Structures are given as structure tokens and as C-alpha cells.
């Protein structure tokens, strides 16, 4: 059975501000909890005027206070930006306050440009090739203390916060497999290596004390509305934001527009179409079909839904539609299993 979760960038819409965006995220998490989503993750991005979730651990604390059962976590923390001890302390604090609900997804990308990365780290002398060792160091801080250990994460030590490896290429897949950790592929923005990465992860997976069998999470952009036409119009906010990012004009999330191709010269149309091709956009029926096809293709244990809407109410409505599609998908999967068992 494929479970559904939510990935939130806490988008700052034109005319809004970070406070409003974070309050909308907290409200969205409450709705996701009510609708039965498994987890609600927030992502680390820096120097982006349209994203309010830069301080992920702080944002998650605020969201946690507005929820009670849904799992919360980072999707993800960009570990090269931080000392592993600092992240262990931050997420150890969250786990101490909200036991049994905290996840830690980590990636090796900077989540920013090189100038911003320098401002974050004060030095770029670190090497992304240190990432595997940093992951092990972080996990050690979250586990039981070793004999003679001099540095301890307090809070953090003994919390065993579940760690997930995030990736958009085959590197993360191979690392997650080698360490016996769950793997989340960022197919919502970089789908090119999806099939290869999942195959490498599953074929190379080594059982560990953390996980006995492969566990796959895949990202999917989903914009749902009562009709296909309305969904396409609402999706134009994401398309505009994508074009702005690609052309060096990143900013707040724009309002939706009609007939988006008419607003851009032809050289931008392939970029706009690319966004549609790697997303599920449409009515409840369209979304149900797209979700089922993606689940069948990936055989994922979990699909984490990403979406950006100018109006928070439309974002909530989209999650409601997706949740209905997810329940239908689960029911269909259970029926398939029952029929297979009956044949045997």
C-alpha cells in the first residue's frame, strides 16, 4: 500500500510575508493530519524570497504546536551547511518535545547558491565527498554513547531520530542502500534519474539495525481542483515561479494567470511544458489516474506530495482531493492483493 505525505516549502506569495506563510503551513499541517497523511516535511532553502522554511527546525516547532499525531520532519536538511552536532541537537530537541513524531531527511546539496553557501558556512573548505562520514557522525550523536565519547548531543543522544537519505541522482540512492537507510527521491523537481536511482537502491540495499528492507519515498507535484481548467490555472503560479528561478529572477510566488503561454514568448514554452509533464494537474479523476500511474511506475512505499498555491485555501482543497484519490488507490491495492491471495 502506498502512503501519502506532504512536502511544504512554506511559499511566500506576492503581497504576503514570511509570518503569513508559516502560519499557513501550520494550518496546512493540521488539515493534512485530519485527512490521514502520514507525515509533513519542510525543506531547507536559503536566500529565496519566496520560501519561508529556511530555519527548518524552528518552523517545525511552530507546526508541531498546531498538530498532535502527524509525523513531522525535514525534507530535507542540507547537511554540508551544518555541523552534524548542531543538527543532532536541533532534531534531538524536537524529538524530546514531540517524541515519536520527528523525522530527519538529509541531503548533500547546498539548497542555495555558492555565495549564500559561503555566508552559511563562513568557509567552503568542506567537501561534499565528506557527506557519508557526516551522516554517520550525525547518526552516532543521535544513538547511544560510545565508550570514551567526549562530545554528546544534548538533547539528541539516545533519541534515535529516524534518518532518511534524500537525493535527486544516483549518488544518494547508493549511499542509502549501503547504509541500510530509507531513501527519498526528489522526483518532484529532478525526475530524470528516478527509475535508475530506485533500481540501484533496491538492488544494492543492505539490511541494517535501522531498516531491514528497502523503503522508498518519491516526490510528486500535484495540483488538484474541481476541474482540469481550474487546476491548470492554479498551476500557473508554480510555472511562473519556475521560469523566474531559471532566469535568475526568483521571487515571491506569483498569482495565477489565464493562458500562461500567451504571457511568455515561444522560447519559454518548453520550460512551461516541462513543468506540466513532471506533475499531476487536474480534476479529481485526472489526479486519481495520475497518482495511480505514478505509484505503479515507482512501486514506492510512500508518495510525498509537493504543491504551491497562491491562496492557502486552494492548497487545502487540493490536499483533500489528493487524499480521496489516495484512499481509492489504497482500496484498489488491497483488492488486488486479496484477489492474488485468493488465486493461490
N, C-alpha and C positions, 0 to 999 in steps of 0.2 A: 504494500500500500504506500503510495506517495503522499507524504505530508506536505502541508503548505506553511510557509513562513513569510515574514515581511522584512525587506531591507529598506531603510529610510535614510535619506540624505538630509532631512530637515530643510527642504528648499525654502529659500527666501525669495518670495515673489516681488515683482516690481510694485513699489508702493508700500511694501511691508518691511519688517525688520527682524533681527535675529530672535528677539524675545517672542514675537508672534509665531515665528516658525517653530521654535522649540515647544511652545505651548500647543501648537497644532500637532506636533509629533507625539506629545504626551497623550493628547486626546485620541490620536490615531491608534496608539498602542492599546488604549483602553478598548476601543472598538475591535481591534484585532484579537484581543483576549476574549471578548464576548463572542466573537464569531468562530472561535476554536482554532485560530492559528497557533502553531507550535511555539514559534519564537519571533522576537522583534529585535533586529540588529540595526545598529547605526554605524556609519562609516567615517573614517578619518580623512579629511581633506583640508588643505591649508591655502590661505591667500586666495580664496574664491568667494567673491561677494554674494554668490547665490547659494552658499551652503553654510548652515549654522552648526554643524556637528563636529567641528574641529577638535574640541575638548571632549572626546567620546565618553570618558569615564564620568565626567561631570554631568553631561547630558543624560547618560543612563541613570544616574542617581535621581535626577528630576523625573524621568519617565517611570522609574521603579516606584516612586511615591504615588503615582497615579494608577498603578496596576497591582495585582496580587498573586497571579498564578502563571502568567505567560513568561517563558524564558526570555532573558534579555542579554544582549552581548554586542561585541564589536564585529563588524563585518567590513573592514577589519581595522585593527591597529597596524600601522606600518612600522614594523619593529626596527628597521635601520634608523628611524628618527629618535629612538629612545634607548636608554639603558634598560636591559631586561629587569633589573631590580626595581626600577620605577614602575614598570607595567605590572610586575608581580604585586607590588604594594597597592597600586590603584585597584586592580581587579580582586586582590585579596580583601581589600576594604569593602568592595561591592559584595563579594561573596559572604563576608561576615555580616553585613547588614541585611542581605537578601539571600539566605542560604538555599542552595538547591535550584537557583534560578539563573545563574550567571554563566555565560559562555565567553570564550576569548578566541576570536578568529584573528589570525596574524598573517601579514603578507610582507614581501620584501621590497615593494615599490615605494617611492617616497611620498606619494599622494600629493605631490606638488612639483613645482619647477626647481631647478638646481639652485637658484638664488634663494628661494624660500627654504629649501632643504638646508642650506648653509646657515640661515637665520635660526632654524630649529635646532641644529646640532652644534652650532658655533664652529664646527670643523667638519670637513668632508673626508677626513683621513680614514674613516671607516670604509669597509669594503662589503658590498652585498654578498660576496662569497663567504663572509662570516655568518651569514644568516642561519645555516644549520646549527652552528655552535651556539648562537644567540638563542635559538629556540630551545635547545637542550638546557641552557643556563636558566632561562625563564621557567621551564617546567620543573627544574630542580628546586628553585625558590618556592614553587607552589606545592611541592611534595614534602615528604618527611625530611628532617635534617640529617645530614650525613655526619659520621664521626669526625670530629675536628673541624667542622664547618665554622668559619669565623663570621660570615655575613649572612644575615637572616632577613627574610621579608616579613615584617610585622606591621600590619596584618598581611597575610598571604600564605605563610608557611602552614602546610597541612590542609589547606583548603581544597587542593586538587581541582582547581577550576579547569573544566574541560577545554582543551586547546584544539583548534581547527586550523589546518593549513589552507590558506587562500591562494588562488593563483589564476592567471589568465594565459598560461603557457604550460608546456610540459614539465618545466622545472619543478613547480610546486607539486605536481602530480607524483613525480618520482620521489620527492622528499617525503611527502605524506605517506607514500607506500612504504618507504624504507623505515620510517619511524613508527609505523603502525598507528597513524592518526587519521581522523576523519578529514575529508577533502571537500572544499567548496570551490567550484569553478565559476569565474566571473563571466559567464556567457551572456549576461545582460548588456555588457559593453565590449567584450572581446571574444566573439564566438568562434573565431577561425579554428583554433586548436581543440575545440570541445571534444570531438569524438576520439581523437588521438590521445588526449590527456586522460580521459576516463578509461580508455583501454589500458594505458600504461599503469595507471593507478591500480586498477583491479587485478591486472596480471602480476604486478610486482608487489602486491600488498603482503606485508609480513605481520602476522598477529603479534600483539604486544600486550603489556599489562593494561594498556588504556583501551584497546579495541581488539576484538577477536576476528571480526570480519570487516571488509571494506564498507565505508559509509560515505555516500555521495550526496552533496548538495549542489544544485545548479541554479544559477540566476536567470531570471526571465523578466523582461519588460512587459508589463500588462497594463493596458488602458481600457477599461470596460465602462460602458454606458448603455442606456436603454436601446440605442440604435447604432448601427455602424457609422452613420454620418456624424452623429454627435461625438462618438469616440474618436474618430479621425480629427475632428475639430479640436477636441481637448488635447489630443496627442501633439498638435502643432506647437504647444508650449515646449515640450521636450525637443521637438525637431529644431525649433529656433535656438534653443539653448545649446544644442549640439553644434549647429552651424557657427554660433558665436564663439564657442570654445575652440573649434577647429580653425577659426580665422583670427584668433588672438583677441577676441572681443568679449571674453567671458564676463558675465554679469548676473544680475538677478533674473529669476525665472520670468520670461515674458508672458503676457496674456495670450490666450488662444486667438487664432485668426482663421477666417474662412479662406478656402482655396489657396493653400500655402504656396503652391508652385507659382502662382501669379505674383507673389511678393518677392521672388528671387529670380535672378537671371538663370538661363539654362545650365550654366556650368555648376550650379549648386544643386540641381535636381537629383543627380545621382547620390549625393550626400543625404538628401531628404529621403529618397527611396531606400537607402541602406538602413536608415533607422526603422522604417516600416517593416522591412524584410526580416530584421532580427527581433521583432516584437510581436506580441499578440494584441491587436487593436480591434475592438468592435463590440457588438451586441452580446448579450448572454450566450446565445447559441454559437456565435463566432469564437468567443472566448473559451467555451467548453470544448469545442473541436480543437482549437489551437493548444490548449492545455493538455488535452489527451494525447495529441500527436507528439508534443514535446516530452511528455512522460514516457511514452512508448519508445521514442528515439533514444532517450538517455538512460532509461531504467533507473532513474535516480530515486534514492530513498526520500528525497525532500526537494521541493522547488521553492526557492526564495524569491518572492515577487517584488520587483522594483517598479516604482511609478512616481512620476512628478506631475502634479496638478496645480494649476494656478489658484483654484479655490479648494480649500480643505474639505468642504462638503462633498465635492466631486471625488476626492481621493477616498473618502469613507465609503461612498456609494460603490466605487469600483471594487473595493475590498469585499463588500457584501456580495457583489456579483461573482467575483472570483471564488469566494468561499462556497457559494452554491454550486459552482462548477466543480470545485474540489470534492464536495460531498458526493456529487454524481460520479466523479472519477473513481472515488474510493468504493462506492457501491458496485460499480462495473467491475473493478478489480476483484472484489470479494466474490462476485458472482462467477467470474472466470475461474478463480481458484476452486470454488465449490464444484463447478462443472468438471474441472480437471480431476479433482478427487473422486467424483462420482464415477468417472470413466475407469478409474483404477480399482 
